[in-house]
């Protein structure tokens, strides 16, 4: 004989459990049929929603509710509906917690979880949401655990698993565009003076927790910032799409070292043009590949720039600023703007690629009316 179980949920969306907790007002009571009889504390093998037993009780103030049954995190449930937590109930909240508009997040979640076999009571969309919340807001795992009413070790396992899945599945979201596509999508600000530009590159740094190992501490020390950092290279198309993000290097590495040792150069073809800042002393690396380097003019022995050099430098600055805007968008994911703990350093390459792919889902950053 089936046992009827009461589960109190903070929110019920289309018949899906989102949060398992007992509250004392404005609750929905769900009657579920437990397929196998079990005592309190035993593992529930399978729970099937019977929507005809759904009863809404709007006011429970002053009523003593029984405690919900013990439901371990390992049990599975069947549902035909997609469940999204209350956290992303509108577009603004989706941007806050994931960095994506709500329609982009739901499309991504549907794509990534379509063939996913769930072995937890937490819906796969919410597991993905946990991971994106870590990247977007750099929340403590205990904080995420409290929001989803699960344990901290469970959150740690979810984030580790989904980071691997998302990084592998989203590599195609960081494409190196064909030359024809780059020309076809080039904004007017590039067409006027730099119509042959293939990409704009720049390096960025993120603070790193001081390593205990002295060698590692020296390799990651940035003299520019006066602290330990990680450093990475970003290349964008003129339209603002991120086409390449390098692995993370120690802050001691120069722009030239990162450019030469990442696979960035392998993407370049004869006749390409790369725009960069003065710090990229990479003319020799590009000349051997018959690639042109576009840089702002250098002053010589304190002499002022000529009028032509001043004009060219201003024009380069006006378009090169877009790579800085893209990097700022990338660092909206606070895991890349706040101090990176040593425990996360080994996963930083994957985090960089995932955040870059998510940035590319945000839409255009450069418009023809931009100066």
C-alpha positions in Angstrom: 0.0 0.0 0.0 1.4 3.4 -1.0 2.3 5.9 1.7 1.2 9.5 1.3 4.1 11.9 2.0 3.8 15.7 2.6 6.5 17.9 1.1 6.5 21.6 1.8 8.0 23.6 -1.0 8.9 27.3 -1.1 7.9 27.5 -4.8 6.3 25.0 -7.1 6.6 25.6 -10.8 4.6 23.4 -13.2 4.7 20.6 -10.7 8.4 20.5 -10.0 10.0 20.5 -6.6 12.4 23.5 -6.4 13.2 23.8 -2.7 12.6 21.3 0.0 11.9 23.2 3.2 9.0 23.6 5.7 7.6 27.1 6.0 4.6 28.4 8.0 2.9 30.7 5.6 1.9 31.0 1.9 2.8 27.4 1.2 1.6 24.8 -1.2 1.0 21.3 0.0 1.9 18.6 -2.3 0.6 15.1 -1.8 2.9 12.5 -3.4 2.5 8.8 -3.6 5.6 7.0 -2.5 6.1 3.9 -4.7 7.7 1.9 -1.9 6.6 2.1 1.7 9.4 3.4 3.9 9.8 4.6 7.4 11.1 8.1 8.2 14.8 8.3 7.6 14.9 5.6 5.0 15.8 6.3 1.3 12.9 7.1 -0.9 13.5 5.1 -4.1 11.2 7.1 -6.4 8.6 9.8 -6.0 6.1 10.5 -8.8 4.1 13.7 -8.9 0.3 13.2 -9.0 -0.9 16.7 -9.9 -4.5 15.9 -9.1 -3.6 15.9 -5.4 -2.1 19.5 -5.6 -4.0 21.7 -3.1 -3.2 25.4 -2.6 -3.6 26.7 0.9 -3.0 30.5 0.9 -2.8 31.2 4.6 -1.2 29.1 7.3 -0.4 31.7 9.9 -0.5 30.3 13.4 -0.9 26.7 12.3 1.5 24.1 13.5 2.7 22.2 10.5 4.3 18.7 10.7 8.0 18.5 9.8 8.7 17.3 6.3 10.0 13.8 6.0 13.7 13.1 5.8 14.6 13.2 2.1 18.3 12.4 1.4 20.1 14.2 -1.4 20.7 10.9 -3.3 17.0 10.1 -4.1 15.6 10.6 -7.6 12.3 11.9 -8.8 10.4 11.8 -12.0 8.8 14.9 -13.5 7.8 16.0 -16.9 8.2 19.7 -16.2 11.2 22.0 -16.2 12.0 23.4 -12.8 13.6 26.8 -12.2 14.2 28.2 -8.8 12.6 31.5 -7.7 16.1 33.1 -8.0 15.7 33.6 -11.8 12.1 34.4 -12.0 12.7 37.5 -14.2 15.3 38.9 -16.6 17.0 41.2 -14.1 17.5 38.4 -11.6 18.8 36.1 -14.4 21.4 38.8 -15.3 22.4 39.2 -11.6 22.9 35.5 -10.9 24.0 34.1 -14.3 25.3 37.0 -16.3 22.8 36.1 -19.1 19.4 37.3 -20.1 16.6 34.9 -19.0 15.9 33.6 -22.5 19.6 33.0 -23.1 19.9 31.1 -19.8 16.9 28.9 -20.5 18.1 28.1 -24.0 21.6 27.2 -22.6 20.2 25.2 -19.8 17.9 23.3 -22.2 20.8 22.5 -24.5 23.3 21.5 -21.8 20.8 19.3 -19.8 18.9 17.6 -22.7 20.8 14.3 -22.4 21.6 14.6 -18.7 20.7 11.7 -16.4 19.8 13.2 -13.0 20.6 11.2 -9.9 19.7 13.9 -7.4 16.6 15.6 -6.2 18.0 19.0 -7.4 16.8 19.7 -10.9 19.7 19.8 -13.4 18.8 23.4 -14.3 19.3 24.4 -10.7 22.6 22.5 -10.6 23.7 24.6 -13.6 22.4 27.7 -11.9 24.6 26.9 -8.8 27.6 26.8 -11.1 26.8 30.0 -12.9 26.1 31.7 -9.6 29.6 30.8 -8.4 31.2 32.2 -11.5 29.0 35.4 -11.7 29.0 36.4 -8.0 31.8 34.2 -6.6 29.5 33.2 -3.7 30.8 31.0 -0.9 29.7 27.4 -1.3 28.0 27.5 2.1 25.9 30.5 0.8 24.9 28.6 -2.3 24.1 25.5 -0.1 21.8 27.6 2.1 20.0 29.2 -0.9 19.2 25.7 -2.4 18.8 23.9 1.0 21.5 21.4 0.3 24.8 20.5 1.9 28.1 22.3 1.1 29.8 19.1 -0.1 26.9 18.5 -2.5 27.4 22.1 -3.9 31.1 21.4 -4.3 30.5 18.2 -6.3 27.8 19.9 -8.4 30.1 22.9 -9.3 33.1 20.6 -10.1 31.0 18.4 -12.3 29.2 21.1 -14.2 32.3 23.2 -14.7 33.7 20.3 -16.7 30.5 19.7 -18.7 29.9 23.4 -19.5 33.6 24.0 -20.5 33.5 21.0 -22.9 30.1 21.8 -24.4 30.6 25.5 -24.8 33.9 25.5 -26.6 32.0 26.2 -29.9 30.8 29.5 -28.4 34.4 30.8 -28.7 34.9 30.5 -32.5 37.8 31.9 -34.6 35.7 33.6 -37.3 36.6 33.1 -41.0 38.0 36.2 -42.6 34.9 36.7 -44.7 32.7 36.7 -41.5 35.0 39.2 -39.8 34.6 41.6 -42.8 30.9 41.1 -43.0 30.3 41.9 -39.3 32.8 44.7 -39.0 31.4 47.9 -37.4 31.7 51.2 -39.1 34.3 52.5 -36.6 36.7 49.9 -38.0 35.7 50.1 -41.6 36.7 53.8 -41.9 40.4 53.5 -40.9 41.2 49.8 -40.2 39.1 47.6 -42.5 41.7 44.8 -42.7 41.8 44.2 -38.9 41.5 40.6 -38.0 41.5 40.9 -34.2 42.3 43.2 -31.3 44.3 41.7 -28.4 45.1 42.7 -24.9 46.2 41.1 -21.6 44.5 41.3 -18.3 45.4 40.4 -14.7 43.4 39.1 -11.7 44.6 39.0 -8.1 45.8 35.7 -6.9 46.1 34.5 -3.3 49.8 34.5 -2.3 51.2 31.0 -2.8 53.0 29.2 0.0 55.6 27.9 -2.4 58.3 30.5 -3.0 58.9 29.5 -6.6 55.2 29.8 -7.4 55.1 33.1 -5.5 57.9 34.5 -7.7 56.3 33.3 -10.9 53.0 34.9 -10.2 54.3 38.2 -8.8 53.3 41.2 -11.0 55.6 44.1 -10.7 53.0 46.3 -12.5 50.4 45.6 -9.8 52.8 44.9 -6.9 51.0 41.7 -5.9 50.5 38.1 -7.0 48.3 37.8 -10.1 47.2 35.5 -12.9 47.4 36.9 -16.4 45.7 35.9 -19.6 45.4 37.1 -23.2 42.1 37.9 -24.9 41.5 38.4 -28.7 38.3 39.8 -30.0 36.9 40.3 -33.5 36.2 43.8 -34.6 32.5 43.1 -33.9 33.4 42.4 -30.2 33.1 38.6 -30.2 35.7 36.9 -28.1 37.6 34.6 -30.5 40.4 33.5 -28.2 41.2 33.4 -24.5 44.5 32.0 -23.4 45.3 29.7 -20.4 46.1 31.5 -17.2 49.8 32.4 -16.7 51.7 33.8 -13.7 51.6 37.6 -13.5 55.4 37.7 -14.0 54.9 36.7 -17.6 55.2 39.4 -20.3 52.6 40.0 -23.0 55.1 38.7 -25.6 55.7 35.5 -23.6 52.0 34.8 -23.4 51.4 35.6 -27.0 54.2 33.3 -28.1 53.4 30.4 -25.8 49.7 30.2 -26.1 48.3 28.8 -29.4 47.1 32.3 -30.4 49.6 32.6 -33.2 48.4 29.3 -34.8 45.1 31.0 -35.7 46.7 33.8 -37.8 47.1 33.6 -41.5 49.2 35.6 -44.0 47.6 39.0 -44.7 45.9 39.3 -41.2 46.2 42.4 -39.1 46.4 42.4 -35.3 45.8 45.5 -33.3 47.4 45.8 -29.9 48.8 48.2 -27.3 52.4 49.4 -27.1 53.3 46.7 -24.6 53.0 44.0 -27.2 56.5 43.9 -28.6 55.6 41.1 -30.9 56.6 42.4 -34.3 59.1 39.7 -34.9 56.6 37.0 -34.1 54.1 38.3 -36.5 56.5 39.3 -39.3 57.6 35.6 -39.8 53.9 34.8 -40.3 53.4 37.7 -42.7 50.9 39.3 -40.3 50.7 43.1 -39.8 50.9 44.6 -36.3 49.0 47.8 -35.7 50.2 49.7 -32.7 49.9 53.3 -31.3 52.9 55.4 -32.2 55.9 55.5 -29.8 57.6 58.8 -28.7 61.3 59.0 -29.4 63.7 60.5 -26.9 61.1 62.7 -25.4 60.2 64.3 -28.8 56.5 65.0 -29.2 54.5 63.0 -31.8 53.9 64.4 -35.2 50.4 65.5 -36.1 50.0 62.4 -38.3 51.2 60.0 -35.5 48.9 61.8 -33.0 45.9 61.3 -35.2 46.7 57.7 -35.9 47.2 57.0 -32.2 43.9 58.6 -31.4 42.1 56.6 -34.0 43.7 53.3 -32.7 42.7 54.2 -29.2 39.1 54.9 -30.2 38.7 51.4 -31.6 41.1 49.5 -29.4 39.0 50.6 -26.4 36.4 47.9 -27.3 38.7 45.1 -26.2 38.9 46.8 -22.8 35.1 46.9 -22.7 34.9 43.2 -23.5 37.4 42.4 -20.7 35.3 44.5 -18.3 32.3 42.4 -19.3 34.4 39.3 -18.8 35.3 40.5 -15.3 31.6 41.0 -14.4 32.0 37.4 -13.5 33.4 38.1 -10.1 35.4 34.9 -9.9 37.7 36.7 -12.4 37.8 40.1 -10.7 38.1 39.1 -7.0 41.2 37.4 -5.5 41.5 33.9 -6.8 42.2 31.3 -4.0 45.0 28.9 -4.6 42.5 26.0 -4.4 40.8 27.3 -7.5 44.0 28.0 -9.5 44.0 24.6 -11.2 40.5 25.2 -12.6 41.2 28.7 -13.8 41.8 27.8 -17.5 38.3 26.2 -17.7 36.8 29.1 -15.8 38.3 31.5 -18.3 36.9 29.6 -21.3 33.4 29.3 -19.7 33.2 32.9 -18.8 34.4 34.0 -22.2 31.7 31.7 -23.8 29.0 33.2 -21.6 30.1 36.7 -22.6 29.6 35.8 -26.2 26.0 34.9 -25.4 25.3 38.4 -24.1 25.0 40.0 -27.5 26.7 42.8 -29.3 29.0 45.1 -27.4 29.9 47.3 -30.3 27.3 49.1 -32.4 27.6 51.2 -35.5 26.7 54.4 -33.6 29.7 53.8 -31.2 32.4 56.3 -31.8 
